[in-house]
Amino acid sequence: MRILALFFIGALAVAQAPSSFQPVGNMSQLMIDMIYPSSDAIFYVERAPPQNDREWGALRATALTLAESGNLLMMDKRARDQGDWIKDAKLLVDVGAAAYKAAQAIESRIIQ
């Protein structure tokens, strides 16, 4: 019972701890410098598909950037609301993660 009580007290302390998250860029900078270039690279990949493992690695890293950008949009200081904003940010994470896994799978076939 004491262990359970200590667990709940610890969880409460962590939940109330101030966030160490400090935004560097504003929303416009995130969109222009991270999200738009990453999404364009993935959406238009068939225009100039990667030709070697280095290019597939770059596309994989771009997909990871897109997925993690969705997480940035959901952080407390950036989330506009808990409705459509969060839902759309989660979709960005899902799309980026799917693109990451696809690029990783193709890259591993090329290397072998």
Backbone as CSV, one residue per row, in Angstrom:
resi,resn,N_x,N_y,N_z,CA_x,CA_y,CA_z,C_x,C_y,C_z
1,MET,0.817,-1.190,0.000,0.000,0.000,0.000,0.866,1.261,0.000
2,ARG,1.966,1.234,0.761,2.853,2.394,0.801,3.480,2.649,-0.565
3,ILE,3.819,1.563,-1.238,4.428,1.713,-2.559,3.442,2.378,-3.517
4,LEU,2.197,1.966,-3.452,1.168,2.565,-4.291,0.988,4.044,-3.977
5,ALA,0.991,4.381,-2.692,0.858,5.784,-2.292,2.047,6.604,-2.779
6,LEU,3.251,6.053,-2.650,4.446,6.752,-3.135,4.398,6.946,-4.646
7,PHE,3.897,5.937,-5.346,3.769,6.042,-6.796,2.841,7.202,-7.176
8,PHE,1.695,7.290,-6.530,0.743,8.364,-6.831,1.294,9.744,-6.470
9,ILE,2.006,9.838,-5.379,2.607,11.117,-4.990,3.667,11.527,-6.018
10,GLY,4.479,10.557,-6.446,5.495,10.841,-7.459,4.868,11.249,-8.785
11,ALA,3.817,10.558,-9.184,3.130,10.904,-10.433,2.528,12.296,-10.359
12,LEU,1.964,12.646,-9.221,1.388,13.975,-9.039,2.466,15.052,-9.117
13,ALA,3.617,14.786,-8.524,4.724,15.761,-8.564,5.216,15.966,-9.986
14,VAL,5.331,14.889,-10.746,5.787,15.004,-12.134,4.761,15.749,-12.973
15,ALA,3.489,15.478,-12.734,2.430,16.138,-13.502,2.397,17.637,-13.256
16,GLN,2.773,18.066,-12.053,2.725,19.480,-11.721,4.049,20.193,-11.953
17,ALA,5.084,19.458,-12.333,6.397,20.070,-12.560,6.323,21.001,-13.768
18,PRO,6.948,22.155,-13.682,6.925,23.067,-14.825,7.663,22.462,-16.014
19,SER,7.177,22.769,-17.185,7.780,22.245,-18.405,9.101,22.955,-18.683
20,SER,10.072,22.186,-19.109,11.356,22.789,-19.473,11.386,23.117,-20.968
21,PHE,10.275,22.923,-21.631,10.141,23.209,-23.056,10.212,24.712,-23.300
22,GLN,11.149,25.124,-24.121,11.296,26.541,-24.454,11.290,26.687,-25.964
23,PRO,10.205,27.174,-26.531,10.146,27.330,-27.987,11.245,28.264,-28.483
24,VAL,11.845,27.898,-29.597,12.861,28.741,-30.230,12.237,29.482,-31.400
25,GLY,11.514,28.752,-32.229,10.868,29.374,-33.377,9.394,29.608,-33.126
26,ASN,8.837,30.589,-33.844,7.394,30.818,-33.747,6.674,29.895,-34.739
27,MET,5.371,29.951,-34.758,4.590,29.054,-35.597,4.917,29.234,-37.079
28,SER,5.075,30.449,-37.511,5.405,30.713,-38.911,6.755,30.098,-39.283
29,GLN,7.732,30.227,-38.406,9.042,29.650,-38.675,8.988,28.127,-38.720
30,LEU,8.211,27.516,-37.836,8.050,26.061,-37.882,7.461,25.627,-39.223
31,MET,6.421,26.339,-39.639,5.766,25.970,-40.889,6.689,26.161,-42.090
32,ILE,7.330,27.311,-42.176,8.154,27.635,-43.344,9.470,26.864,-43.367
33,ASP,10.103,26.704,-42.219,11.438,26.110,-42.191,11.454,24.604,-41.962
34,MET,10.381,24.044,-41.400,10.381,22.610,-41.114,9.263,21.853,-41.824
35,ILE,8.044,22.291,-41.610,6.906,21.490,-42.061,6.715,21.547,-43.566
36,TYR,6.706,22.741,-44.161,6.515,22.822,-45.613,7.605,22.093,-46.396
37,PRO,8.883,22.318,-46.112,9.912,21.598,-46.883,9.848,20.082,-46.693
38,SER,9.563,19.644,-45.473,9.485,18.205,-45.212,8.304,17.584,-45.938
39,SER,7.163,18.240,-45.859,5.977,17.682,-46.517,6.130,17.716,-48.035
40,ASP,6.713,18.768,-48.573,6.934,18.830,-50.025,7.848,17.704,-50.494
41,ALA,8.906,17.429,-49.757,9.841,16.362,-50.144,9.142,15.014,-50.201
42,ILE,8.201,14.797,-49.292,7.485,13.519,-49.266,6.363,13.497,-50.291
43,PHE,5.575,14.568,-50.380,4.440,14.588,-51.296,4.869,14.533,-52.762
44,TYR,6.023,15.097,-53.071,6.480,15.149,-54.457,7.630,14.199,-54.733
45,VAL,7.742,13.135,-53.960,8.863,12.206,-54.099,8.887,11.532,-55.471
46,GLU,7.743,11.374,-56.103,7.743,10.697,-57.402,8.308,11.578,-58.516
47,ARG,8.394,12.877,-58.302,9.011,13.761,-59.300,10.501,13.457,-59.472
48,ALA,11.157,13.210,-58.333,12.584,12.881,-58.344,12.834,11.842,-57.254
49,PRO,12.494,10.571,-57.539,12.640,9.551,-56.504,14.104,9.354,-56.104
50,PRO,14.330,9.002,-54.859,15.703,8.738,-54.417,16.327,7.622,-55.262
51,GLN,17.598,7.787,-55.579,18.279,6.837,-56.452,19.284,5.945,-55.730
52,ASN,19.652,6.312,-54.506,20.663,5.515,-53.808,20.383,5.562,-52.304
53,ASP,21.210,4.831,-51.559,20.953,4.738,-50.125,21.123,6.077,-49.410
54,ARG,22.008,6.934,-49.883,22.181,8.259,-49.264,20.921,9.097,-49.435
55,GLU,20.337,9.080,-50.635,19.114,9.845,-50.886,17.926,9.267,-50.114
56,TRP,17.861,7.934,-49.992,16.791,7.326,-49.192,16.957,7.687,-47.726
57,GLY,18.205,7.745,-47.262,18.465,8.147,-45.885,18.017,9.578,-45.636
58,ALA,18.247,10.447,-46.614,17.824,11.847,-46.482,16.297,11.939,-46.445
59,LEU,15.626,11.143,-47.278,14.160,11.151,-47.276,13.628,10.599,-45.953
60,ARG,14.278,9.572,-45.436,13.886,9.017,-44.136,14.006,10.071,-43.040
61,ALA,15.101,10.816,-43.044,15.297,11.878,-42.048,14.255,12.987,-42.212
62,THR,13.895,13.286,-43.434,12.871,14.295,-43.699,11.516,13.837,-43.167
63,ALA,11.209,12.559,-43.357,9.942,12.015,-42.847,9.911,12.060,-41.320
64,LEU,11.036,11.794,-40.694,11.113,11.881,-39.237,10.893,13.314,-38.763
65,THR,11.458,14.269,-39.486,11.255,15.685,-39.166,9.774,16.041,-39.252
66,LEU,9.108,15.554,-40.284,7.677,15.835,-40.438,6.875,15.237,-39.280
67,ALA,7.172,13.999,-38.924,6.445,13.352,-37.825,6.672,14.094,-36.509
68,GLU,7.902,14.431,-36.224,8.198,15.121,-34.966,7.653,16.550,-34.958
69,SER,7.481,17.141,-36.122,6.869,18.473,-36.192,5.436,18.436,-35.678
70,GLY,4.733,17.347,-35.976,3.387,17.186,-35.443,3.390,17.161,-33.925
71,ASN,4.387,16.505,-33.344,4.502,16.498,-31.883,4.762,17.896,-31.345
72,LEU,5.587,18.673,-32.032,5.842,20.056,-31.604,4.552,20.880,-31.605
73,LEU,3.708,20.637,-32.593,2.457,21.393,-32.691,1.478,21.046,-31.567
74,MET,1.661,19.886,-30.939,0.758,19.477,-29.861,1.250,19.893,-28.477
75,MET,2.427,20.467,-28.364,2.947,20.864,-27.059,2.142,22.029,-26.500
76,ASP,2.084,22.084,-25.171,1.226,23.049,-24.480,1.326,24.476,-24.994
77,LYS,2.510,24.954,-25.176,2.673,26.363,-25.554,2.364,26.615,-27.026
78,ARG,2.162,25.554,-27.808,1.892,25.739,-29.227,0.486,25.300,-29.641
79,ALA,-0.111,24.391,-28.911,-1.423,23.872,-29.285,-2.455,24.989,-29.242
80,ARG,-3.131,25.190,-30.343,-4.137,26.254,-30.428,-5.425,25.869,-29.723
81,ASP,-5.789,24.598,-29.833,-6.985,24.096,-29.161,-6.848,22.587,-29.018
82,GLN,-7.797,21.975,-28.354,-7.750,20.528,-28.151,-8.647,19.791,-29.156
83,GLY,-9.167,20.497,-30.135,-10.045,19.888,-31.133,-9.319,19.566,-32.414
84,ASP,-9.658,20.312,-33.454,-9.096,20.057,-34.778,-7.577,20.223,-34.821
85,TRP,-7.049,21.152,-34.046,-5.597,21.375,-34.053,-4.858,20.092,-33.658
86,ILE,-5.277,19.499,-32.553,-4.641,18.280,-32.071,-4.882,17.132,-33.045
87,LYS,-6.092,17.028,-33.552,-6.417,15.961,-34.494,-5.540,16.061,-35.744
88,ASP,-5.383,17.258,-36.284,-4.566,17.452,-37.471,-3.080,17.240,-37.182
89,ALA,-2.629,17.653,-36.010,-1.233,17.434,-35.643,-0.945,15.937,-35.516
90,LYS,-1.888,15.187,-34.972,-1.724,13.733,-34.869,-1.679,13.098,-36.259
91,LEU,-2.468,13.618,-37.186,-2.405,13.117,-38.562,-1.030,13.377,-39.171
92,LEU,-0.450,14.529,-38.859,0.890,14.852,-39.340,1.906,13.853,-38.785
93,VAL,1.772,13.504,-37.525,2.648,12.498,-36.917,2.460,11.158,-37.621
94,ASP,1.211,10.772,-37.852,0.926,9.483,-38.494,1.489,9.407,-39.910
95,VAL,1.291,10.460,-40.685,1.786,10.481,-42.064,3.317,10.460,-42.077
96,GLY,3.920,11.270,-41.227,5.377,11.293,-41.163,5.946,9.953,-40.725
97,ALA,5.310,9.314,-39.745,5.778,8.013,-39.271,5.632,6.947,-40.347
98,ALA,4.530,6.974,-41.089,4.338,6.009,-42.175,5.380,6.217,-43.277
99,ALA,5.656,7.465,-43.615,6.672,7.753,-44.624,8.053,7.334,-44.134
100,TYR,8.311,7.537,-42.849,9.592,7.132,-42.262,9.774,5.616,-42.383
101,LYS,8.749,4.864,-41.998,8.828,3.401,-42.062,8.981,2.911,-43.501
102,ALA,8.277,3.541,-44.426,8.384,3.143,-45.832,9.781,3.422,-46.369
103,ALA,10.312,4.594,-46.102,11.666,4.932,-46.567,12.698,4.018,-45.926
104,GLN,12.504,3.699,-44.670,13.427,2.809,-43.971,13.401,1.408,-44.588
105,ALA,12.214,0.923,-44.918,12.085,-0.407,-45.521,12.744,-0.447,-46.902
106,ILE,12.509,0.566,-47.700,13.107,0.615,-49.032,14.624,0.772,-48.930
107,GLU,15.066,1.627,-48.032,16.507,1.839,-47.841,17.194,0.545,-47.430
108,SER,16.556,-0.235,-46.562,17.176,-1.494,-46.116,17.251,-2.503,-47.259
109,ARG,16.298,-2.487,-48.187,16.358,-3.367,-49.364,17.479,-2.955,-50.303
110,ILE,17.708,-1.656,-50.424,18.763,-1.161,-51.318,20.136,-1.547,-50.769
111,ILE,20.301,-1.429,-49.462,21.594,-1.720,-48.849,21.935,-3.206,-48.982
112,GLN,20.931,-4.067,-48.916,21.182,-5.511,-49.019,21.433,-5.844,-50.438
